[in-house]
Amino acid sequence: MKYFTHYQSPVGTITLQANDKGLLGAWFDVHTTAPDDFGIACDNHPILQQAVTEFGEYFAGKRTQFEVPTDAQGTDFQKQVWKMLQTIPFGETWSYQDLAIAIDNPKAVRAVGLANGKNPISIIVPCHRVIGKNGKLTGYAGGIDKKEKLLVLEGILDDVSPAQMPLDMS
């Protein structure tokens, strides 16, 4: 059984989906890879409640790593990439090439990029920390504006104007 709830974050509404094993996804409203059916609305599912609490702490600047169990569904290769994404430290970025090298497949840069783009658990599995080799922000399934705001929140970028970034991050 799948359950979902909505979390109102400083970067927009995030739909959280879980089963009894873990969090299946965290999608923004504009997310290009969100499922058509999220399951049953359930604000009191323990995994969803834990995710909401941890997201609140993250956006308040009190959490740099997530502990909520995850159960992302994907191919073995995608899961390998997503697991490696979780090793990118808070406040740092990697290039797609760095990520390919980290999974011992340096020629798989494009495949890594595709797997990164299919990551269903935004922020917790920090695909927003992957940028182009040239240092430029590249695609983000939740929207490049969200990626930029998340990188500002993590202290990686500081060039977003106040009009683009919510002032109250709590």
CNS distance restraints for C-alpha pairs under 8 A (distance, minus, plus):
assign (resid   1 and name CA) (resid  19 and name CA) 5.89 0.50 0.50
assign (resid   1 and name CA) (resid  20 and name CA) 7.59 0.50 0.50
assign (resid   1 and name CA) (resid  39 and name CA) 7.24 0.50 0.50
assign (resid   2 and name CA) (resid  17 and name CA) 6.78 0.50 0.50
assign (resid   2 and name CA) (resid  18 and name CA) 5.69 0.50 0.50
assign (resid   2 and name CA) (resid  19 and name CA) 4.77 0.50 0.50
assign (resid   2 and name CA) (resid  20 and name CA) 7.92 0.50 0.50
assign (resid   2 and name CA) (resid  38 and name CA) 6.77 0.50 0.50
assign (resid   2 and name CA) (resid  39 and name CA) 4.77 0.50 0.50
assign (resid   2 and name CA) (resid  40 and name CA) 6.32 0.50 0.50
assign (resid   3 and name CA) (resid  17 and name CA) 5.54 0.50 0.50
assign (resid   3 and name CA) (resid  18 and name CA) 5.33 0.50 0.50
assign (resid   3 and name CA) (resid  19 and name CA) 6.17 0.50 0.50
assign (resid   3 and name CA) (resid  38 and name CA) 6.67 0.50 0.50
assign (resid   3 and name CA) (resid  39 and name CA) 5.05 0.50 0.50
assign (resid   3 and name CA) (resid  40 and name CA) 4.65 0.50 0.50
assign (resid   3 and name CA) (resid  41 and name CA) 5.68 0.50 0.50
assign (resid   3 and name CA) (resid  42 and name CA) 5.79 0.50 0.50
assign (resid   3 and name CA) (resid  45 and name CA) 7.48 0.50 0.50
assign (resid   4 and name CA) (resid  15 and name CA) 6.84 0.50 0.50
assign (resid   4 and name CA) (resid  16 and name CA) 5.37 0.50 0.50
assign (resid   4 and name CA) (resid  17 and name CA) 4.27 0.50 0.50
assign (resid   4 and name CA) (resid  18 and name CA) 6.30 0.50 0.50
assign (resid   4 and name CA) (resid  38 and name CA) 6.06 0.50 0.50
assign (resid   4 and name CA) (resid  39 and name CA) 6.38 0.50 0.50
assign (resid   4 and name CA) (resid  40 and name CA) 6.07 0.50 0.50
assign (resid   4 and name CA) (resid  41 and name CA) 4.93 0.50 0.50
assign (resid   4 and name CA) (resid  42 and name CA) 5.70 0.50 0.50
assign (resid   4 and name CA) (resid  43 and name CA) 7.16 0.50 0.50
assign (resid   4 and name CA) (resid  48 and name CA) 7.22 0.50 0.50
assign (resid   5 and name CA) (resid  15 and name CA) 5.88 0.50 0.50
assign (resid   5 and name CA) (resid  16 and name CA) 5.39 0.50 0.50
assign (resid   5 and name CA) (resid  17 and name CA) 6.73 0.50 0.50
assign (resid   5 and name CA) (resid  41 and name CA) 5.82 0.50 0.50
assign (resid   5 and name CA) (resid  42 and name CA) 5.95 0.50 0.50
assign (resid   5 and name CA) (resid  43 and name CA) 5.37 0.50 0.50
assign (resid   5 and name CA) (resid  48 and name CA) 6.95 0.50 0.50
assign (resid   6 and name CA) (resid  13 and name CA) 6.55 0.50 0.50
assign (resid   6 and name CA) (resid  14 and name CA) 5.70 0.50 0.50
assign (resid   6 and name CA) (resid  15 and name CA) 4.49 0.50 0.50
assign (resid   6 and name CA) (resid  16 and name CA) 6.00 0.50 0.50
assign (resid   7 and name CA) (resid  13 and name CA) 5.66 0.50 0.50
assign (resid   7 and name CA) (resid  14 and name CA) 5.08 0.50 0.50
assign (resid   7 and name CA) (resid  15 and name CA) 6.25 0.50 0.50
assign (resid   7 and name CA) (resid  16 and name CA) 7.21 0.50 0.50
assign (resid   7 and name CA) (resid  52 and name CA) 6.49 0.50 0.50
assign (resid   8 and name CA) (resid  12 and name CA) 6.07 0.50 0.50
assign (resid   8 and name CA) (resid  13 and name CA) 4.57 0.50 0.50
assign (resid   8 and name CA) (resid  14 and name CA) 6.36 0.50 0.50
assign (resid   9 and name CA) (resid  13 and name CA) 5.73 0.50 0.50
assign (resid   9 and name CA) (resid  14 and name CA) 6.80 0.50 0.50
assign (resid   9 and name CA) (resid  55 and name CA) 7.97 0.50 0.50
assign (resid   9 and name CA) (resid  56 and name CA) 7.76 0.50 0.50
assign (resid   9 and name CA) (resid  59 and name CA) 7.49 0.50 0.50
assign (resid  10 and name CA) (resid  59 and name CA) 7.33 0.50 0.50
assign (resid  10 and name CA) (resid 166 and name CA) 6.34 0.50 0.50
assign (resid  10 and name CA) (resid 168 and name CA) 7.66 0.50 0.50
assign (resid  10 and name CA) (resid 169 and name CA) 5.99 0.50 0.50
assign (resid  10 and name CA) (resid 170 and name CA) 7.85 0.50 0.50
assign (resid  11 and name CA) (resid 146 and name CA) 6.23 0.50 0.50
assign (resid  11 and name CA) (resid 149 and name CA) 7.15 0.50 0.50
assign (resid  11 and name CA) (resid 150 and name CA) 8.00 0.50 0.50
assign (resid  11 and name CA) (resid 166 and name CA) 7.75 0.50 0.50
assign (resid  12 and name CA) (resid  28 and name CA) 6.84 0.50 0.50
assign (resid  12 and name CA) (resid  29 and name CA) 7.48 0.50 0.50
assign (resid  13 and name CA) (resid  28 and name CA) 5.93 0.50 0.50
assign (resid  13 and name CA) (resid  29 and name CA) 6.22 0.50 0.50
assign (resid  14 and name CA) (resid  26 and name CA) 6.09 0.50 0.50
assign (resid  14 and name CA) (resid  27 and name CA) 5.27 0.50 0.50
assign (resid  14 and name CA) (resid  28 and name CA) 4.62 0.50 0.50
assign (resid  14 and name CA) (resid  29 and name CA) 6.63 0.50 0.50
assign (resid  15 and name CA) (resid  25 and name CA) 7.75 0.50 0.50
assign (resid  15 and name CA) (resid  26 and name CA) 5.54 0.50 0.50
assign (resid  15 and name CA) (resid  27 and name CA) 5.16 0.50 0.50
assign (resid  15 and name CA) (resid  28 and name CA) 6.38 0.50 0.50
assign (resid  15 and name CA) (resid  29 and name CA) 7.46 0.50 0.50
assign (resid  16 and name CA) (resid  23 and name CA) 7.41 0.50 0.50
assign (resid  16 and name CA) (resid  24 and name CA) 7.68 0.50 0.50
assign (resid  16 and name CA) (resid  25 and name CA) 5.69 0.50 0.50
assign (resid  16 and name CA) (resid  26 and name CA) 4.56 0.50 0.50
assign (resid  16 and name CA) (resid  27 and name CA) 6.64 0.50 0.50
assign (resid  16 and name CA) (resid  48 and name CA) 6.75 0.50 0.50
assign (resid  16 and name CA) (resid  51 and name CA) 7.83 0.50 0.50
assign (resid  17 and name CA) (resid  23 and name CA) 5.97 0.50 0.50
assign (resid  17 and name CA) (resid  24 and name CA) 5.34 0.50 0.50
assign (resid  17 and name CA) (resid  25 and name CA) 5.10 0.50 0.50
assign (resid  17 and name CA) (resid  26 and name CA) 6.52 0.50 0.50
assign (resid  17 and name CA) (resid  38 and name CA) 6.37 0.50 0.50
assign (resid  17 and name CA) (resid  39 and name CA) 7.85 0.50 0.50
assign (resid  17 and name CA) (resid  48 and name CA) 7.19 0.50 0.50
assign (resid  18 and name CA) (resid  22 and name CA) 5.60 0.50 0.50
assign (resid  18 and name CA) (resid  23 and name CA) 4.18 0.50 0.50
assign (resid  18 and name CA) (resid  24 and name CA) 4.82 0.50 0.50
assign (resid  18 and name CA) (resid  25 and name CA) 6.88 0.50 0.50
assign (resid  18 and name CA) (resid  47 and name CA) 6.72 0.50 0.50
assign (resid  18 and name CA) (resid  48 and name CA) 6.52 0.50 0.50
assign (resid  18 and name CA) (resid  71 and name CA) 7.89 0.50 0.50
assign (resid  19 and name CA) (resid  23 and name CA) 6.54 0.50 0.50
assign (resid  19 and name CA) (resid  24 and name CA) 6.82 0.50 0.50
assign (resid  19 and name CA) (resid  71 and name CA) 7.90 0.50 0.50
assign (resid  20 and name CA) (resid  47 and name CA) 7.49 0.50 0.50
assign (resid  21 and name CA) (resid  69 and name CA) 7.21 0.50 0.50
assign (resid  21 and name CA) (resid  70 and name CA) 7.23 0.50 0.50
assign (resid  21 and name CA) (resid  71 and name CA) 6.33 0.50 0.50
assign (resid  22 and name CA) (resid  47 and name CA) 6.30 0.50 0.50
assign (resid  22 and name CA) (resid  68 and name CA) 7.28 0.50 0.50
assign (resid  22 and name CA) (resid  69 and name CA) 4.68 0.50 0.50
assign (resid  22 and name CA) (resid  70 and name CA) 4.22 0.50 0.50
assign (resid  22 and name CA) (resid  71 and name CA) 4.83 0.50 0.50
assign (resid  23 and name CA) (resid  47 and name CA) 6.60 0.50 0.50
assign (resid  23 and name CA) (resid  48 and name CA) 7.20 0.50 0.50
assign (resid  23 and name CA) (resid  51 and name CA) 7.77 0.50 0.50
assign (resid  23 and name CA) (resid  68 and name CA) 7.23 0.50 0.50
assign (resid  23 and name CA) (resid  69 and name CA) 6.13 0.50 0.50
assign (resid  23 and name CA) (resid  70 and name CA) 4.33 0.50 0.50
assign (resid  23 and name CA) (resid  71 and name CA) 5.53 0.50 0.50
assign (resid  23 and name CA) (resid  72 and name CA) 7.02 0.50 0.50
assign (resid  23 and name CA) (resid 121 and name CA) 7.70 0.50 0.50
assign (resid  24 and name CA) (resid  70 and name CA) 6.18 0.50 0.50
assign (resid  24 and name CA) (resid  71 and name CA) 5.17 0.50 0.50
assign (resid  24 and name CA) (resid  72 and name CA) 4.83 0.50 0.50
assign (resid  24 and name CA) (resid  73 and name CA) 7.03 0.50 0.50
assign (resid  24 and name CA) (resid 120 and name CA) 6.98 0.50 0.50
assign (resid  24 and name CA) (resid 121 and name CA) 6.77 0.50 0.50
assign (resid  25 and name CA) (resid  72 and name CA) 6.81 0.50 0.50
assign (resid  25 and name CA) (resid 120 and name CA) 4.76 0.50 0.50
assign (resid  25 and name CA) (resid 121 and name CA) 4.33 0.50 0.50
assign (resid  25 and name CA) (resid 122 and name CA) 7.23 0.50 0.50
assign (resid  26 and name CA) (resid 120 and name CA) 6.26 0.50 0.50
assign (resid  26 and name CA) (resid 121 and name CA) 4.60 0.50 0.50
assign (resid  26 and name CA) (resid 122 and name CA) 5.29 0.50 0.50
assign (resid  26 and name CA) (resid 123 and name CA) 7.82 0.50 0.50
assign (resid  27 and name CA) (resid  31 and name CA) 5.81 0.50 0.50
assign (resid  27 and name CA) (resid  34 and name CA) 6.15 0.50 0.50
assign (resid  27 and name CA) (resid 120 and name CA) 6.96 0.50 0.50
assign (resid  27 and name CA) (resid 121 and name CA) 6.97 0.50 0.50
assign (resid  27 and name CA) (resid 122 and name CA) 6.37 0.50 0.50
assign (resid  27 and name CA) (resid 142 and name CA) 7.08 0.50 0.50
assign (resid  28 and name CA) (resid 142 and name CA) 5.53 0.50 0.50
assign (resid  29 and name CA) (resid 142 and name CA) 7.61 0.50 0.50
assign (resid  30 and name CA) (resid 141 and name CA) 7.88 0.50 0.50
assign (resid  30 and name CA) (resid 142 and name CA) 5.78 0.50 0.50
assign (resid  30 and name CA) (resid 143 and name CA) 6.96 0.50 0.50
assign (resid  31 and name CA) (resid 141 and name CA) 5.25 0.50 0.50
assign (resid  31 and name CA) (resid 142 and name CA) 4.31 0.50 0.50
assign (resid  31 and name CA) (resid 143 and name CA) 7.10 0.50 0.50
assign (resid  32 and name CA) (resid 141 and name CA) 5.28 0.50 0.50
assign (resid  32 and name CA) (resid 142 and name CA) 6.75 0.50 0.50
assign (resid  33 and name CA) (resid 118 and name CA) 6.49 0.50 0.50
assign (resid  33 and name CA) (resid 120 and name CA) 7.22 0.50 0.50
assign (resid  33 and name CA) (resid 141 and name CA) 6.80 0.50 0.50
assign (resid  34 and name CA) (resid 120 and name CA) 7.41 0.50 0.50
assign (resid  43 and name CA) (resid  48 and name CA) 6.94 0.50 0.50
assign (resid  43 and name CA) (resid  49 and name CA) 6.98 0.50 0.50
assign (resid  44 and name CA) (resid  48 and name CA) 7.05 0.50 0.50
assign (resid  44 and name CA) (resid  49 and name CA) 6.12 0.50 0.50
assign (resid  45 and name CA) (resid  49 and name CA) 6.07 0.50 0.50
assign (resid  46 and name CA) (resid  50 and name CA) 6.11 0.50 0.50
assign (resid  47 and name CA) (resid  51 and name CA) 6.17 0.50 0.50
assign (resid  47 and name CA) (resid  68 and name CA) 6.82 0.50 0.50
assign (resid  47 and name CA) (resid  69 and name CA) 7.41 0.50 0.50
assign (resid  48 and name CA) (resid  52 and name CA) 6.16 0.50 0.50
assign (resid  49 and name CA) (resid  53 and name CA) 6.21 0.50 0.50
assign (resid  50 and name CA) (resid  54 and name CA) 6.13 0.50 0.50
assign (resid  50 and name CA) (resid  68 and name CA) 6.22 0.50 0.50
assign (resid  51 and name CA) (resid  55 and name CA) 6.00 0.50 0.50
assign (resid  51 and name CA) (resid  68 and name CA) 5.97 0.50 0.50
assign (resid  52 and name CA) (resid  56 and name CA) 6.15 0.50 0.50
assign (resid  53 and name CA) (resid  57 and name CA) 6.36 0.50 0.50
assign (resid  54 and name CA) (resid  58 and name CA) 6.10 0.50 0.50
assign (resid  54 and name CA) (resid  63 and name CA) 7.16 0.50 0.50
assign (resid  54 and name CA) (resid  66 and name CA) 6.58 0.50 0.50
assign (resid  54 and name CA) (resid  67 and name CA) 7.90 0.50 0.50
assign (resid  54 and name CA) (resid  68 and name CA) 7.69 0.50 0.50
assign (resid  55 and name CA) (resid  59 and name CA) 6.15 0.50 0.50
assign (resid  56 and name CA) (resid  60 and name CA) 6.11 0.50 0.50
assign (resid  56 and name CA) (resid 170 and name CA) 7.22 0.50 0.50
assign (resid  57 and name CA) (resid  61 and name CA) 6.27 0.50 0.50
assign (resid  57 and name CA) (resid  62 and name CA) 4.97 0.50 0.50
assign (resid  57 and name CA) (resid  63 and name CA) 5.27 0.50 0.50
assign (resid  58 and name CA) (resid  62 and name CA) 5.63 0.50 0.50
assign (resid  58 and name CA) (resid  63 and name CA) 4.45 0.50 0.50
assign (resid  58 and name CA) (resid  64 and name CA) 6.34 0.50 0.50
assign (resid  59 and name CA) (resid  63 and name CA) 7.85 0.50 0.50
assign (resid  59 and name CA) (resid 153 and name CA) 7.61 0.50 0.50
assign (resid  59 and name CA) (resid 169 and name CA) 5.83 0.50 0.50
assign (resid  59 and name CA) (resid 170 and name CA) 6.16 0.50 0.50
assign (resid  60 and name CA) (resid 169 and name CA) 5.71 0.50 0.50
assign (resid  60 and name CA) (resid 170 and name CA) 4.59 0.50 0.50
assign (resid  61 and name CA) (resid 153 and name CA) 7.84 0.50 0.50
assign (resid  64 and name CA) (resid  90 and name CA) 5.81 0.50 0.50
assign (resid  65 and name CA) (resid  90 and name CA) 7.43 0.50 0.50
assign (resid  65 and name CA) (resid 124 and name CA) 7.60 0.50 0.50
assign (resid  66 and name CA) (resid 124 and name CA) 6.06 0.50 0.50
assign (resid  72 and name CA) (resid  79 and name CA) 7.63 0.50 0.50
assign (resid  72 and name CA) (resid 120 and name CA) 6.67 0.50 0.50
assign (resid  72 and name CA) (resid 121 and name CA) 7.17 0.50 0.50
assign (resid  73 and name CA) (resid  79 and name CA) 7.79 0.50 0.50
assign (resid  74 and name CA) (resid  78 and name CA) 5.81 0.50 0.50
assign (resid  74 and name CA) (resid  79 and name CA) 6.15 0.50 0.50
assign (resid  75 and name CA) (resid  79 and name CA) 6.19 0.50 0.50
assign (resid  76 and name CA) (resid  80 and name CA) 6.17 0.50 0.50
assign (resid  77 and name CA) (resid  81 and name CA) 6.35 0.50 0.50
assign (resid  77 and name CA) (resid 115 and name CA) 7.63 0.50 0.50
assign (resid  78 and name CA) (resid  82 and name CA) 6.09 0.50 0.50
assign (resid  78 and name CA) (resid 112 and name CA) 7.89 0.50 0.50
assign (resid  78 and name CA) (resid 115 and name CA) 5.03 0.50 0.50
assign (resid  78 and name CA) (resid 116 and name CA) 7.56 0.50 0.50
assign (resid  78 and name CA) (resid 118 and name CA) 7.81 0.50 0.50
assign (resid  78 and name CA) (resid 119 and name CA) 7.77 0.50 0.50
assign (resid  79 and name CA) (resid  83 and name CA) 5.96 0.50 0.50
assign (resid  80 and name CA) (resid  84 and name CA) 6.32 0.50 0.50
assign (resid  80 and name CA) (resid 103 and name CA) 7.36 0.50 0.50
assign (resid  81 and name CA) (resid  85 and name CA) 6.19 0.50 0.50
assign (resid  81 and name CA) (resid  99 and name CA) 7.59 0.50 0.50
assign (resid  81 and name CA) (resid 103 and name CA) 7.07 0.50 0.50
assign (resid  81 and name CA) (resid 112 and name CA) 6.64 0.50 0.50
assign (resid  81 and name CA) (resid 115 and name CA) 6.63 0.50 0.50
assign (resid  81 and name CA) (resid 116 and name CA) 6.94 0.50 0.50
assign (resid  82 and name CA) (resid  86 and name CA) 6.65 0.50 0.50
assign (resid  82 and name CA) (resid 115 and name CA) 7.69 0.50 0.50
assign (resid  82 and name CA) (resid 116 and name CA) 6.99 0.50 0.50
assign (resid  82 and name CA) (resid 119 and name CA) 6.68 0.50 0.50
assign (resid  82 and name CA) (resid 125 and name CA) 6.46 0.50 0.50
assign (resid  82 and name CA) (resid 127 and name CA) 7.96 0.50 0.50
assign (resid  83 and name CA) (resid  87 and name CA) 7.27 0.50 0.50
assign (resid  83 and name CA) (resid 125 and name CA) 7.73 0.50 0.50
assign (resid  84 and name CA) (resid  88 and name CA) 7.31 0.50 0.50
assign (resid  84 and name CA) (resid  99 and name CA) 7.36 0.50 0.50
assign (resid  84 and name CA) (resid 102 and name CA) 7.28 0.50 0.50
assign (resid  84 and name CA) (resid 103 and name CA) 7.08 0.50 0.50
assign (resid  85 and name CA) (resid  99 and name CA) 7.59 0.50 0.50
assign (resid  85 and name CA) (resid 125 and name CA) 6.09 0.50 0.50
assign (resid  85 and name CA) (resid 126 and name CA) 5.96 0.50 0.50
assign (resid  85 and name CA) (resid 127 and name CA) 6.31 0.50 0.50
assign (resid  86 and name CA) (resid 124 and name CA) 7.69 0.50 0.50
assign (resid  86 and name CA) (resid 125 and name CA) 5.41 0.50 0.50
assign (resid  86 and name CA) (resid 126 and name CA) 6.28 0.50 0.50
assign (resid  88 and name CA) (resid  92 and name CA) 6.71 0.50 0.50
assign (resid  88 and name CA) (resid  93 and name CA) 6.97 0.50 0.50
assign (resid  88 and name CA) (resid  94 and name CA) 7.24 0.50 0.50
assign (resid  88 and name CA) (resid 126 and name CA) 7.52 0.50 0.50
assign (resid  88 and name CA) (resid 129 and name CA) 7.34 0.50 0.50
assign (resid  89 and name CA) (resid  93 and name CA) 7.85 0.50 0.50
assign (resid  90 and name CA) (resid 154 and name CA) 6.67 0.50 0.50
assign (resid  91 and name CA) (resid 151 and name CA) 7.57 0.50 0.50
assign (resid  91 and name CA) (resid 154 and name CA) 5.07 0.50 0.50
assign (resid  91 and name CA) (resid 155 and name CA) 5.84 0.50 0.50
assign (resid  91 and name CA) (resid 156 and name CA) 5.50 0.50 0.50
assign (resid  92 and name CA) (resid 129 and name CA) 6.74 0.50 0.50
assign (resid  92 and name CA) (resid 156 and name CA) 6.55 0.50 0.50
assign (resid  93 and name CA) (resid 129 and name CA) 4.64 0.50 0.50
assign (resid  93 and name CA) (resid 130 and name CA) 5.59 0.50 0.50
assign (resid  93 and name CA) (resid 131 and name CA) 6.69 0.50 0.50
assign (resid  93 and name CA) (resid 156 and name CA) 7.76 0.50 0.50
assign (resid  94 and name CA) (resid  98 and name CA) 5.70 0.50 0.50
assign (resid  94 and name CA) (resid  99 and name CA) 6.65 0.50 0.50
assign (resid  94 and name CA) (resid 129 and name CA) 6.39 0.50 0.50
assign (resid  94 and name CA) (resid 130 and name CA) 4.98 0.50 0.50
assign (resid  94 and name CA) (resid 131 and name CA) 6.20 0.50 0.50
assign (resid  95 and name CA) (resid  99 and name CA) 6.39 0.50 0.50
assign (resid  95 and name CA) (resid 130 and name CA) 5.32 0.50 0.50
assign (resid  95 and name CA) (resid 131 and name CA) 4.89 0.50 0.50
assign (resid  95 and name CA) (resid 132 and name CA) 5.23 0.50 0.50
assign (resid  95 and name CA) (resid 133 and name CA) 4.99 0.50 0.50
assign (resid  95 and name CA) (resid 135 and name CA) 7.64 0.50 0.50
assign (resid  96 and name CA) (resid 100 and name CA) 6.23 0.50 0.50
assign (resid  96 and name CA) (resid 109 and name CA) 5.81 0.50 0.50
assign (resid  96 and name CA) (resid 110 and name CA) 7.93 0.50 0.50
assign (resid  96 and name CA) (resid 112 and name CA) 6.63 0.50 0.50
assign (resid  96 and name CA) (resid 113 and name CA) 6.21 0.50 0.50
assign (resid  96 and name CA) (resid 130 and name CA) 6.22 0.50 0.50
assign (resid  96 and name CA) (resid 131 and name CA) 6.61 0.50 0.50
assign (resid  96 and name CA) (resid 132 and name CA) 6.39 0.50 0.50
assign (resid  96 and name CA) (resid 133 and name CA) 6.84 0.50 0.50
assign (resid  97 and name CA) (resid 101 and name CA) 6.16 0.50 0.50
assign (resid  97 and name CA) (resid 106 and name CA) 6.65 0.50 0.50
assign (resid  97 and name CA) (resid 109 and name CA) 5.41 0.50 0.50
assign (resid  97 and name CA) (resid 133 and name CA) 6.89 0.50 0.50
assign (resid  98 and name CA) (resid 102 and name CA) 6.11 0.50 0.50
assign (resid  99 and name CA) (resid 103 and name CA) 6.49 0.50 0.50
assign (resid  99 and name CA) (resid 109 and name CA) 7.74 0.50 0.50
assign (resid  99 and name CA) (resid 112 and name CA) 7.13 0.50 0.50
assign (resid 100 and name CA) (resid 104 and name CA) 6.50 0.50 0.50
assign (resid 100 and name CA) (resid 105 and name CA) 5.27 0.50 0.50
assign (resid 100 and name CA) (resid 106 and name CA) 4.75 0.50 0.50
assign (resid 100 and name CA) (resid 107 and name CA) 7.00 0.50 0.50
assign (resid 100 and name CA) (resid 108 and name CA) 5.76 0.50 0.50
assign (resid 100 and name CA) (resid 109 and name CA) 5.45 0.50 0.50
assign (resid 100 and name CA) (resid 112 and name CA) 6.11 0.50 0.50
assign (resid 101 and name CA) (resid 105 and name CA) 5.51 0.50 0.50
assign (resid 101 and name CA) (resid 106 and name CA) 4.38 0.50 0.50
assign (resid 102 and name CA) (resid 106 and name CA) 7.88 0.50 0.50
assign (resid 108 and name CA) (resid 112 and name CA) 5.93 0.50 0.50
assign (resid 109 and name CA) (resid 113 and name CA) 6.19 0.50 0.50
assign (resid 110 and name CA) (resid 114 and name CA) 6.27 0.50 0.50
assign (resid 111 and name CA) (resid 115 and name CA) 6.17 0.50 0.50
assign (resid 112 and name CA) (resid 116 and name CA) 5.94 0.50 0.50
assign (resid 113 and name CA) (resid 117 and name CA) 6.18 0.50 0.50
assign (resid 114 and name CA) (resid 118 and name CA) 6.41 0.50 0.50
assign (resid 115 and name CA) (resid 119 and name CA) 6.50 0.50 0.50
assign (resid 116 and name CA) (resid 127 and name CA) 5.99 0.50 0.50
assign (resid 117 and name CA) (resid 127 and name CA) 7.63 0.50 0.50
assign (resid 117 and name CA) (resid 139 and name CA) 7.81 0.50 0.50
assign (resid 117 and name CA) (resid 140 and name CA) 6.64 0.50 0.50
assign (resid 117 and name CA) (resid 141 and name CA) 6.04 0.50 0.50
assign (resid 118 and name CA) (resid 141 and name CA) 7.79 0.50 0.50
assign (resid 119 and name CA) (resid 125 and name CA) 7.40 0.50 0.50
assign (resid 119 and name CA) (resid 127 and name CA) 7.12 0.50 0.50
assign (resid 121 and name CA) (resid 125 and name CA) 5.58 0.50 0.50
assign (resid 122 and name CA) (resid 126 and name CA) 6.23 0.50 0.50
assign (resid 122 and name CA) (resid 127 and name CA) 6.80 0.50 0.50
assign (resid 122 and name CA) (resid 128 and name CA) 7.69 0.50 0.50
assign (resid 123 and name CA) (resid 127 and name CA) 6.94 0.50 0.50
assign (resid 123 and name CA) (resid 128 and name CA) 6.88 0.50 0.50
assign (resid 126 and name CA) (resid 130 and name CA) 7.93 0.50 0.50
assign (resid 127 and name CA) (resid 140 and name CA) 7.98 0.50 0.50
assign (resid 128 and name CA) (resid 140 and name CA) 6.86 0.50 0.50
assign (resid 128 and name CA) (resid 147 and name CA) 5.36 0.50 0.50
assign (resid 128 and name CA) (resid 150 and name CA) 7.25 0.50 0.50
assign (resid 128 and name CA) (resid 151 and name CA) 7.34 0.50 0.50
assign (resid 129 and name CA) (resid 151 and name CA) 7.14 0.50 0.50
assign (resid 131 and name CA) (resid 135 and name CA) 6.08 0.50 0.50
assign (resid 131 and name CA) (resid 136 and name CA) 6.04 0.50 0.50
assign (resid 131 and name CA) (resid 137 and name CA) 5.12 0.50 0.50
assign (resid 131 and name CA) (resid 138 and name CA) 5.77 0.50 0.50
assign (resid 132 and name CA) (resid 136 and name CA) 5.18 0.50 0.50
assign (resid 132 and name CA) (resid 137 and name CA) 6.13 0.50 0.50
assign (resid 132 and name CA) (resid 138 and name CA) 5.93 0.50 0.50
assign (resid 137 and name CA) (resid 144 and name CA) 7.49 0.50 0.50
assign (resid 137 and name CA) (resid 148 and name CA) 7.64 0.50 0.50
assign (resid 138 and name CA) (resid 144 and name CA) 7.27 0.50 0.50
assign (resid 139 and name CA) (resid 143 and name CA) 7.32 0.50 0.50
assign (resid 139 and name CA) (resid 144 and name CA) 6.10 0.50 0.50
assign (resid 140 and name CA) (resid 144 and name CA) 5.32 0.50 0.50
assign (resid 140 and name CA) (resid 147 and name CA) 6.46 0.50 0.50
assign (resid 142 and name CA) (resid 146 and name CA) 6.44 0.50 0.50
assign (resid 142 and name CA) (resid 147 and name CA) 7.48 0.50 0.50
assign (resid 143 and name CA) (resid 147 and name CA) 6.63 0.50 0.50
assign (resid 144 and name CA) (resid 148 and name CA) 6.17 0.50 0.50
assign (resid 145 and name CA) (resid 149 and name CA) 6.30 0.50 0.50
assign (resid 146 and name CA) (resid 150 and name CA) 6.15 0.50 0.50
assign (resid 147 and name CA) (resid 151 and name CA) 6.24 0.50 0.50
assign (resid 148 and name CA) (resid 152 and name CA) 6.24 0.50 0.50
assign (resid 148 and name CA) (resid 157 and name CA) 7.44 0.50 0.50
assign (resid 148 and name CA) (resid 160 and name CA) 7.70 0.50 0.50
assign (resid 149 and name CA) (resid 153 and name CA) 6.14 0.50 0.50
assign (resid 149 and name CA) (resid 160 and name CA) 7.51 0.50 0.50
assign (resid 149 and name CA) (resid 165 and name CA) 6.60 0.50 0.50
assign (resid 150 and name CA) (resid 154 and name CA) 6.26 0.50 0.50
assign (resid 151 and name CA) (resid 155 and name CA) 6.27 0.50 0.50
assign (resid 151 and name CA) (resid 156 and name CA) 5.12 0.50 0.50
assign (resid 151 and name CA) (resid 157 and name CA) 5.56 0.50 0.50
assign (resid 152 and name CA) (resid 156 and name CA) 5.62 0.50 0.50
assign (resid 152 and name CA) (resid 157 and name CA) 4.52 0.50 0.50
assign (resid 152 and name CA) (resid 158 and name CA) 5.62 0.50 0.50
assign (resid 152 and name CA) (resid 159 and name CA) 7.80 0.50 0.50
assign (resid 152 and name CA) (resid 160 and name CA) 7.25 0.50 0.50
assign (resid 153 and name CA) (resid 157 and name CA) 7.98 0.50 0.50
assign (resid 160 and name CA) (resid 164 and name CA) 6.24 0.50 0.50
assign (resid 160 and name CA) (resid 165 and name CA) 6.70 0.50 0.50
assign (resid 161 and name CA) (resid 165 and name CA) 6.60 0.50 0.50
assign (resid 162 and name CA) (resid 166 and name CA) 7.05 0.50 0.50
assign (resid 162 and name CA) (resid 167 and name CA) 7.07 0.50 0.50
